[in-house]
Amino acid sequence: MATSASVGVAIVLVVLKAWATWQTGAVSVLASLVDSFLDSLTSLTSAVVVRYSLVPPDHDHRFGHGKAQALVGLLQAALIVASALFLIFAAYQRLRSPQPITALPLGLAVMLLSLGLTIALVTFQRHVYAQTGAIAIKGDAAHYVSDILGNALVLLALLATAAGWAIVDPVFALLIAAYIIWSAGSIAREAIAELMDRELPEAVQQQILHAAESVSGVHDVHDLRTRRSGHIDIIQMHVVLDDHLPVLDAHKIVDRVVEAVLEIRPGADILVHQDPLSTLN
C-alpha cells in the first residue's frame, strides 16, 4: 500500500509541476519538478524491490531477500545526488540571466496542492516504516520530506519574485539542492550499514540478552551476534545449560529462549547454540 501510494502521488506531482513549470518559467518550480520526477522513479523501484524483499527464503537465499532494500537505498541516494547537481546547474544559469515569472496564481495553487499531497503521503509512509522497518520505505519517505520543505520554499520563492526579488527564485532552488544532498547522505549511510552487517543498536542487544537470560534453565548467554536484512532481524547466540540435561529438555529451553526473544523482536530469524555449563570456567 505504501509503495503504491508513493507511485500514485509521485505521478500526480510530476504532471502538476511540469504544467506549472511550463506556465510560470520559475526555476524553483523546475527544481521541485526534477525532484518529483526522480521520486517517481525511485518509488517505482521501491514498489518492485519491497515486494521482492518480502519473498520468503529459498534454496539460493536462505536468509531471505531483504538486502535488496539496502541496494535500492544506494540507488535512491545516487539519483537524489544527480537531481541536486541538475538543480545547481539550472539555478546557476538563472542567476546569470534572471527571467520574470508568469502565471503566478497557477503556480501558487499547484504548489499548495503538492504540499498537501506530500504531507499526507509522508505521514502514511512513516507509519508503515514504524511497523515494518523497511529501509526502502524510509528512503522513499526521505524524498518526500525534502519535497515538503521544497514545496514551501518554492511558494516563498514565487511570492518573493512577484514582489520584485527575482534572485530569490534561483537562490531557493540552490537551498533545495543542498537539502537533497544531505538527505541522500543519510539514506546511503543506512543502506551501507545494512550491507556491511552492522550490529543492531546496543539497547536492542541488551534487550535480547535480558530476554534470553530470564529463561529458566539458562545459566549464561554469550557470543551474541546480530544484523538486519530488510525488515528481518537475524540473531545468533550461545546459551549455557546444565551438563547432563537430556536433549529433549535442552531443546525445550532453547525454544523458550527463542519465544522470549521473538516477543521483543517479532519476525526475527534466531539461531541458538547450546554450551554445557562446565565450559563456562
Helices and strands as residue ranges (DSSP letters): H 2-24, H 27-53, H 68-96, H 104-132, H 135-162, H 168-195, H 202-213, E 220-229, E 232-241, H 247-264, E 269-276, G 277-280
